[in-house]
Amino acid sequence: MERPKNKFLEELDNLLGNHEDKKSILLEYETHIEEILLESYDCSNENELIERIISRLGSPEEIATMWKQELSVTPSNMKWLFILMNILFFGGGSLLTLFHNLFQWKWLSVVWSHLTAIPAIIAFIYMFFWALLGYEIGKGFGHGGRTLLKKTFLLSLIPNLMLMVLTVFEIIPHSWFEPLLTKTFIIACIILTILLYPISWLGYRWGRKASI
């Protein structure tokens, strides 16, 4: 049972060459091959086992080609892309709030009234953003993306925490957020913030499976 696994991994090792994430990639595929072996009690010989492994995971050539293509998306680029997206999300919301309170534009008042009427939908969209963050890191970097997920999450969370501090200490007037700023809404924001990392982690696990 071990020989097909070792043969597959040795071939994949050679094809990956000097790939910077080779160790984590091999570890990831070793885990999946072991899961397949546990399910393959009905295979009568090694050739059947190898065929099943390839049918489930792809050939070593296909896997190596896929991971070499992934090098075009670096961890640094991925991290700063999501940080920028979160800043744009908060920046857009902050500008909308500022302009709504400083200018009496009718069209802006209409937009504000519609947005404040659907806080649950906005929260759902934001949760989806964090799940997508984890998914893309898991899919793009597999087992080696765990550290990247933590760093990206912590840096992306800075705008959230800054807004909370500014609001709690009334540096930003509470009246600016009416009718949103109720006790129920504040509690919901705290709970959702606590849930952000578990949601990102689940997205990451899903992405890891999708990369195989």
N, C-alpha and C positions, 0 to 999 in steps of 0.2 A: 504493500500500500504506500510505502514511503518513496519508492523508486520513481513512480510517475511524478510525484510532487517535486522531488529533487531535480529531476530531469527538466521539468517545466521551468522551475525557478533558475536553474543554471543557465538555461538558454535565454531567459528574460534578462538575467544579470549581464550576460555578454552583449546583448542587443542594446541595453540601456547605456552602455559605455560609461562615460564620465558624468552622467546626469546628476545634478546636484542633490536631487531627492531620492537617489537610488535606494538607499537603505529603507526609507519609509515606504516606498513603493513595493519593494520586495516583501516587507513585513505585512503590508496590507493584503497582497495577493496570497501570501502564505496562509493567512487567516482564512481567506475565502476558499482556498483549495482544501484546507483541513475540514471546513464545513461540508464541502462537496464529497470528500472521502467518507465522512460519517454517514452520509445519505446514500452512498453507492455500494451497499452490501450486496446488491443484486448483480454487480459487474463480475464477470467470470475471469477476466484477464486484464493485464496492464493496458493493452491497446484500447479496450473499452473505456477504461478509466481516463486515459489521456483524451480520447474523443469527447467524453462527457465534460471534462475540464475546459477544453477548447470551445465546446458548444455553449458553455455557460459564461466563460470569461473572455473568449477570443484567443487567438493564437499569440504566442510571445511576440511575433513580428507586429501584429496589429496593436498590441498593448504598448510596445516600445514606440511605435510611430505616434500613437495618441499622446503619450507623455512628452515626447519631444516637441510636439506641436504646442503643448501647454506652456512651454518655456517662454512663448511670446507674451504671455500674460504673467508678469512678475508679481510676487507678493506685495511689493511696495506699491505698484500701480493699483492693484485691487484694493489695498487698504485705503489709499488716499481717494480713490473713486467714491467709496461709500462714505468716507468722512465728508467729502465735498457735497455729496447728495444730501446728507443729514443737515449740513450747514445751510444749503439752499432751501431745504424744507423749513427750517426754523427761521432763516432770514426772510423768506417769502412771507411767512406768517407774521413775523415781527413788523415788517414794512406795512403789511395790510392793516395790522392793529394800529400802528402809528398814524398812518394816513387817514384811517377811519376816525380817529380821535382829534386830529388836527384840522382836517378839511371836511367840509360839509358837502361832499359830492354825493349826489343822489344815487348814481349807479353803484358807488362803493358801499353805500348804506344797504342797498339791496343785496349785494354780494355778501356783506357781513351778516345780515339777518338770516340768509339762507345757510351760511356755514355754521353759525351758532345754533341753528335749529337741528343740526345733524352731528352732534359730537361723537355719537357712537360709531357712525360710519367713518369719520375722520380717524378715530382711534383704531378701528379695524384696518384701515389702509396703512396706518403707521406700524401696526403689528406685522402686517404683511411685508413691509419694508425690512424689518429686522429678521423675519424668517428668510427672506430672499438673500439678505446679507450672509447668513449662515449657509444657505443652500449653495450659493455661488462659490464660497470659499471651500466647502466640502467637495463640490464637484470639480473645482479647478485644481485643488491641492491635496485632496485625499487626507490620509493620516497625518501628513506634514502640515496641514492647515490649522491644527488645533491652537498653536501659539499665535498664529496670524489672526485667528478669530478673536482671541482674548485682547490682543493689542488694538485691533480695529474697533472692538466693542467699547473699550475704555476710552479711546480717543473720540469716538463718535458720540459718547454719552456726555461730553463736556458741555455742549450747547444746552442739553436738557437740564443739567444741574445748575448752570448759570441762570437760566430762566426761572427755575424754582427759587433760587436764592434772591434774585431781584424782585420776585413777586412776594415772597414771604416777608422780606424786610421793607416792602412797600416802596422800593426804589422806583419800580414801575407802579403807578397808581392802580389800585384794585378796580376802580371804576372803568378802566380801559377794557377790562375783560368781561364786563356785564353783557349778557346775563349768564355767562359761563361759570364765573368764580363763586360757586356754592360749596358748602362743606362736602356734599356728595361728590361733586366733580373733583375736588382736591384729593379726597380719599381714593377715588378711582384712578387719578393720575399717579399717586404713590404706588398703588397696587400694580398698575400697568408697568411702571418703571422697574419694579422688582421682578416682574415677569419677562422683561426684555431679554435677559441673558438666557433663561431656559428656552424661550422661543427661538433665539438664534442658534442655540445648541441643537435643538430638534431639527432645525433647518439644515444645520451642518451635517448631522447624522444622515439625513435624507439625501443630501448632496453626495456624501461619500458613497452611499449605495448606488446612486445614479451614475457614478463615475466608473463603476465596474461593469 
